Amino acid sequence: MSQTAPAGNSRETDGAGAGCAGADHVGHKRGGGTPPPSLDSMALLGAAGEVLIAHCGETYRLRRTRQNKLILTK
C-alpha cells in the first residue's frame, strides 16, 4: 500500500485504545441500541483494494480477493 499513515496512527499505540482487551465495550452490546455504522467497501478499500488497520498495537490488512470477497489478515 502506497499511502503513509497519519502521525499518531501507527503501531506505537500502547494497547489502551477502544476495543482492546480490558477496554470498556460501550456500544458493542447485542440486541437493541444503535446499529453499527455502515461503510461501502469501495469507499473503505479504494482502488488499491486493501487498507491497513491499526488495532491494539497490531496492524491488520483488509483486502478484496479475486473472487470479490473480503479477507482480514494479521
BELSULUR-V951637 format. One record per pair of residues at least 24 apart in sequence whose C-alpha atoms are under 10 Angstrom apart, sorted by the first residue. I is the first residue (numbers start at 0). J is the second residue. If there is no record, write none. Layout:
I & J
I & J
//
This chain:
0 & 47
0 & 48
0 & 49
0 & 50
0 & 51
0 & 60
1 & 47
2 & 50
2 & 51
4 & 51
4 & 52
4 & 53
8 & 52
8 & 53
8 & 54
8 & 56
9 & 52
9 & 53
9 & 54
9 & 56
9 & 57
9 & 58
10 & 52
10 & 53
10 & 54
10 & 55
10 & 56
10 & 57
10 & 58
11 & 53
11 & 55
11 & 56
11 & 57
12 & 53
12 & 54
12 & 55
12 & 56
12 & 57
13 & 55
13 & 56
14 & 54
14 & 55
14 & 56
14 & 57
15 & 54
15 & 55
15 & 56
16 & 54
16 & 55
16 & 56
17 & 54
17 & 55
18 & 54
18 & 55
19 & 54
19 & 55
19 & 56
20 & 55
40 & 69
//
